[in-house]
Amino acid sequence: MPLRVSMRGLHVGRCHIPVRHLVVLWFAVVLLSGWFFLATDHQPQSCRHHEMLEYVCRFYSQGTITGKMCPRLCEERDFVYTKCLSRSPENQVYEVEVKDPKSLAHDRFLVHWAHDPKDGDYDRPKEGSSMEDLRHMLSAFLQLRLGETEHADLQSRLLDVADINNDGKVSLAEAKTMWALLRGNKFLLLMALSKSEMIPKLEGFCGDVFVTEGVQGYSLSRQGVGPAFPLGLSSLLSRERLQWTQRAHIVLGVIEFVEEIIDNPLGNFLMCSVTAQSIGYTKAHDAKLLHLEDLYPEVIVEGHLQDRECQVDEDCLYGLNCQTPCGTVNRKCFGEVTYPNLYKMCNLLEPVLFRGVPSAIEEQLRKTFKRCRDLRHSGRKMDMEHSLVINDIKGIIWRQISNAKS
């Protein structure tokens, strides 16, 4: 059948369809397609807070788990889920707003759920376990996750947090809750580094769902962030037009955090997977780590890499960027990572800090960042240079901020 299109419309054989009818038909197709798109659930698998709530609230209603946040999450439904920061179904993070701002000290929080189905449904510890059993479980777990460090203080804090009703004992439901929280590793890091200003403050938990203080902005750059995800410290280069002093304050927070996790009493921590999307900031421009799972204890990283068989250096990779050299003789990975945390953060923060940097400090700051990019792990001499670079960056920025205020 001959098909012909002219200025007057569409001709199919002897039939003629006027242009106005074609336009109406086109609009109808567009509207139907839009309705179908909106009606279809396009939410990524990693962004399903309804399933998270259904899971945890079911066990809360059975009395299996507990937590001060359980009534707000499961009964009062106090939170409105506004943004999804999740990366995978096993590591879910949501920004929430409080329906009634007067009911809580803040109006914005982050809800975290690190759940691996392989861990089971809150089946440990078993019924009949004693406090001594729980202490042994915790001690063995902390040694496994943090290495041979002194963690008696952390263990005491974990038991205190587990005692939700403050009766001096840990019930079975409280013990199951704490064990489930620790299995995800994010909560362990939050507790281990809780004294740091860059770690979001814990507001409460329910089972293995925990709630921390909210943040104002997300991620350092738009690159790699899909439309369903918030932008993070990337807003420093795009959406949020912050002043240089405000951006410098955020950068200082990250640099100081790097310094804190080098000589932590629980051992050194490596920023193996920290990216632009890992860092947020508050209304006061204080840097906050959004994805706690991007940190790893150094002893664990080096333990996994040491003696791993390899052909090239790229075979000796842990996380996104913790890498050791591959031995040219025995073809096995070395234990010590090549690039320290500060090297990685200087590369990440440089675009943020140098946009609009005051001319009075630009040359000095560039020289210092050049020294930072030359850092490698190589014994005590490099540790000293590492500390000097941190002090120089902080000194240059603080002097400029102080001069600007005065």
C-alpha positions in Angstrom: 0.0 0.0 0.0 1.6 3.3 -1.1 2.4 5.7 1.8 2.9 9.4 1.0 3.4 12.4 3.3 2.6 15.9 2.1 2.2 19.4 3.6 -1.6 18.6 3.8 -1.2 15.4 5.8 -0.6 11.7 5.5 -1.8 9.7 2.4 -2.2 6.0 2.8 -3.5 4.6 -0.4 -6.7 6.6 -1.2 -7.1 7.7 2.5 -6.0 11.1 3.6 -5.3 12.1 7.3 -5.2 15.8 7.8 -2.2 17.4 9.6 -4.3 18.6 12.6 -5.4 15.0 13.2 -1.7 13.8 13.0 -0.8 16.5 15.6 -3.6 15.4 17.9 -2.5 11.8 17.5 1.1 12.7 18.2 0.1 14.6 21.4 -2.0 11.6 22.5 1.0 9.2 22.1 3.3 11.6 24.1 0.7 11.9 26.9 0.1 8.1 27.1 3.9 7.5 27.1 4.4 10.0 29.9 1.6 8.5 31.9 3.0 5.0 31.5 6.5 6.2 32.5 5.2 7.9 35.7 2.9 4.9 36.6 5.8 2.5 36.2 8.1 2.0 39.3 11.5 3.3 38.1 13.0 3.4 41.5 16.5 1.7 41.5 16.7 -1.5 43.4 19.0 0.2 45.9 16.3 2.8 46.7 13.5 0.9 48.3 12.9 2.3 51.7 9.4 0.6 51.9 11.0 -2.8 51.8 13.5 -1.7 54.4 10.7 -0.6 56.7 8.6 -3.6 56.1 11.5 -5.9 57.0 12.7 -4.2 60.2 9.3 -3.3 61.5 8.1 -6.9 61.2 10.8 -8.1 63.5 10.2 -5.1 65.9 6.5 -6.0 66.2 7.6 -9.6 67.0 9.9 -8.3 69.8 12.9 -9.8 68.1 14.7 -6.4 67.9 14.4 -3.1 69.6 15.7 0.5 69.5 14.6 4.0 70.5 13.9 4.9 66.8 11.5 1.9 66.3 8.3 3.8 67.3 9.2 6.7 65.0 10.1 4.4 62.1 7.4 1.8 62.5 4.4 3.2 64.4 4.4 7.0 64.1 6.0 7.1 60.7 7.6 10.4 61.6 9.8 10.7 58.5 9.3 11.7 54.9 11.8 10.1 52.6 13.1 12.9 50.4 16.3 11.8 48.8 18.0 8.4 48.1 21.8 8.2 48.4 21.9 4.4 48.2 24.5 2.6 46.3 23.2 -1.0 46.5 20.5 -2.9 48.2 23.0 -3.9 50.9 24.0 -0.3 51.6 21.0 2.0 51.7 21.1 5.6 52.7 18.1 8.1 52.7 17.7 11.7 53.6 14.5 12.1 55.6 12.6 15.1 56.9 10.5 15.2 60.1 6.8 15.6 59.6 6.5 17.5 62.9 9.7 19.5 63.3 8.9 20.2 67.0 9.1 16.5 67.8 12.8 16.3 67.3 15.8 18.6 67.7 16.6 18.6 63.9 14.4 18.7 60.9 16.6 16.6 58.6 18.2 13.2 59.2 20.0 10.4 57.3 18.6 6.8 57.6 21.1 4.1 57.0 20.5 0.4 56.4 23.5 -1.9 55.8 21.9 -5.3 55.5 23.3 -8.5 53.9 20.7 -11.3 53.6 23.5 -13.8 54.1 23.7 -12.6 57.7 20.3 -14.1 58.5 17.2 -12.7 60.2 18.5 -11.4 63.5 19.4 -15.0 64.5 22.4 -14.2 66.7 23.0 -14.3 69.6 21.0 -17.3 70.4 18.4 -17.5 73.2 20.1 -18.4 76.5 23.3 -16.5 75.7 24.8 -14.7 78.7 26.4 -11.3 79.0 29.8 -13.1 79.1 29.0 -14.8 75.8 28.1 -11.4 74.3 31.4 -9.9 75.5 33.3 -12.8 74.0 31.4 -12.4 70.7 32.2 -8.7 70.6 35.8 -9.1 71.5 36.4 -11.7 68.8 34.4 -9.6 66.3 36.4 -6.4 67.0 39.7 -8.2 66.7 38.6 -9.6 63.4 37.4 -6.2 62.0 40.0 -3.9 63.6 43.0 -6.1 64.1 45.2 -6.6 67.2 44.4 -3.1 68.7 43.3 -2.1 72.2 39.5 -2.0 71.8 38.2 -2.4 75.4 36.9 1.2 75.5 35.0 0.7 72.2 33.5 -2.6 73.5 32.3 -0.9 76.7 30.7 1.9 74.6 29.0 -0.6 72.4 27.5 -2.4 75.4 26.4 0.9 76.8 24.7 1.8 73.5 23.1 -1.6 73.4 21.5 -1.1 76.8 18.6 0.9 75.4 16.5 1.1 78.5 19.5 1.9 80.7 18.8 -0.9 83.2 22.5 -2.0 83.3 21.8 -5.3 81.4 21.6 -6.2 77.7 18.4 -8.2 76.9 18.3 -10.7 74.0 16.4 -8.2 71.8 19.0 -5.5 72.6 21.9 -7.9 71.9 20.4 -9.0 68.6 19.9 -5.4 67.6 23.6 -4.5 68.4 24.9 -7.6 66.6 22.9 -6.8 63.5 24.1 -3.2 63.5 27.7 -4.3 63.7 27.5 -6.8 61.0 27.1 -4.1 58.4 30.5 -2.5 59.3 29.2 1.0 58.8 27.9 1.2 62.4 31.2 -0.1 63.7 33.1 2.7 61.9 30.6 5.2 63.2 31.2 4.1 66.8 34.9 3.7 66.4 35.3 7.2 65.0 32.4 8.9 66.8 34.7 11.6 68.4 35.5 13.0 64.9 33.6 16.0 63.7 33.4 14.5 60.2 31.4 11.5 61.4 27.6 12.2 61.5 26.3 12.0 65.0 24.1 9.0 65.9 20.5 9.9 66.7 19.2 6.4 67.3 18.5 3.0 65.7 15.9 0.2 65.2 17.3 -3.2 64.5 20.0 -2.7 61.9 18.5 0.6 60.7 20.3 3.6 62.3 19.7 7.3 62.0 22.3 10.1 62.0 22.2 13.8 61.8 21.3 15.3 58.4 23.5 17.2 56.0 23.1 20.3 53.8 24.8 19.3 50.6 26.3 16.3 48.9 29.4 15.2 46.8 32.2 17.1 45.2 31.3 16.8 41.5 28.4 15.9 39.3 30.4 13.3 37.4 28.9 9.8 37.8 25.8 10.9 39.7 22.5 9.8 38.2 19.4 11.9 38.1 17.8 10.0 41.0 20.7 10.8 43.3 21.6 14.0 45.2 24.7 16.0 44.2 26.7 16.2 47.5 30.0 18.1 47.8 29.7 18.3 43.9 27.4 21.2 44.7 30.5 23.1 45.7 31.4 23.3 42.0 27.9 23.6 40.6 24.5 24.0 42.3 25.6 25.7 45.5 27.5 29.0 45.0 29.4 29.0 48.2 32.0 31.6 49.0 35.6 30.6 49.0 35.9 30.8 52.8 32.9 28.4 53.1 34.5 25.9 50.7 37.8 26.3 52.5 36.1 25.5 55.8 34.8 22.2 54.3 38.2 21.4 52.9 39.8 22.0 56.3 37.3 19.5 57.9 38.4 16.8 55.4 42.1 17.5 56.0 41.7 17.4 59.7 39.8 14.1 59.4 42.7 12.7 57.4 45.0 13.7 60.3 42.6 12.1 62.9 42.4 8.7 61.3 46.2 8.3 61.0 46.9 8.1 64.7 43.5 6.7 65.9 43.8 4.6 69.1 42.0 1.8 67.2 44.7 1.9 64.5 45.0 3.7 61.1 42.0 3.9 58.7 42.4 4.1 54.9 40.1 6.1 52.6 40.1 3.3 50.0 36.8 4.2 48.3 36.2 7.8 49.3 35.0 9.8 46.3 33.3 13.1 45.7 30.0 11.4 46.5 31.2 10.3 49.9 31.4 13.7 51.5 28.7 16.1 52.5 28.5 19.2 54.6 26.2 20.8 57.1 24.6 24.3 57.2 27.6 25.4 59.2 29.8 24.1 56.3 31.3 21.3 58.5 32.4 18.3 56.4 30.6 15.0 57.0 31.3 11.5 55.7 28.1 10.2 54.0 29.2 6.7 53.2 31.0 5.2 56.2 31.7 2.0 54.2 34.3 3.9 52.2 36.7 3.6 55.1 38.7 0.5 55.9 41.0 -0.4 58.8 44.6 -0.4 57.5 45.4 -3.8 59.1 42.5 -5.4 57.2 43.5 -3.8 53.9 47.1 -4.8 54.2 46.2 -8.2 55.4 44.1 -8.9 52.3 46.7 -7.5 49.9 49.9 -9.0 51.4 51.1 -12.0 49.5 48.3 -11.9 47.0 49.5 -13.3 43.7 49.8 -10.6 40.9 51.2 -9.9 37.5 50.9 -6.1 37.5 50.3 -3.4 40.2 46.6 -3.2 39.3 46.2 -6.8 40.6 47.0 -5.4 44.1 43.9 -3.2 44.5 41.6 -3.0 47.5 38.4 -0.9 47.3 38.7 1.8 44.6 42.2 3.1 45.1 44.1 1.3 47.9 46.9 -0.3 45.9 50.3 -1.8 46.7 53.1 -2.6 44.3 53.4 -6.1 42.7 56.7 -7.7 43.4 58.8 -8.1 40.3 60.5 -11.3 41.6 58.0 -13.3 43.5 54.9 -11.8 41.8 53.1 -11.1 45.1 51.6 -7.9 46.4 53.4 -5.9 49.1 51.5 -5.2 52.3 51.9 -1.4 52.5 49.7 0.7 50.2 51.4 3.1 47.8 49.4 6.3 48.2 48.4 7.7 51.7 45.0 9.2 52.4 46.3 12.8 52.1 47.5 12.2 48.5 44.0 11.0 47.6 42.2 13.9 49.3 44.5 16.5 47.8 43.5 15.3 44.4 39.9 15.2 45.3 39.8 18.7 47.0 42.0 20.7 44.7 39.3 21.7 42.2 37.1 22.8 45.1 39.7 24.9 46.9 41.4 26.5 43.9 38.2 27.9 42.2 38.3 31.6 43.3 41.3 31.1 45.6 42.6 34.5 46.9 45.6 35.5 44.9 47.6 36.3 48.1 47.9 32.5 48.9 47.4 30.9 45.5 51.1 30.3 44.7 52.0 29.1 48.2 49.0 26.8 48.2 49.8 25.3 44.8 53.3 24.5 45.9 52.0 22.8 49.0 49.4 20.8 47.0 52.3 19.8 44.6 54.1 18.4 47.6 50.9 16.6 48.6 50.6 14.9 45.2 54.2 13.7 45.5 53.5 11.8 48.7 54.1 8.1 48.9 54.2 5.6 51.7 57.9 5.0 52.5 58.6 4.8 56.2 59.1 7.5 58.9 60.6 10.1 56.5 57.4 10.2 54.5 55.3 10.1 57.7 57.1 13.3 58.8 56.5 14.9 55.3 52.8 13.9 55.5 52.4 15.7 58.8 54.3 18.8 57.5 52.0 19.0 54.4 48.9 18.8 56.6 50.2 21.5 58.9 51.1 23.7 56.0 47.7 23.4 54.2 45.9 24.1 57.5 48.1 27.0 58.3 47.8 28.7 54.9 44.0 28.4 54.9 43.4 29.4 58.5 45.6 32.5 58.1 43.6 33.6 55.0 40.3 32.9 56.7 41.4 34.9 59.8 42.6 37.8 57.7 39.3 37.8 55.8 37.3 38.0 59.0 39.5 40.8 60.4 
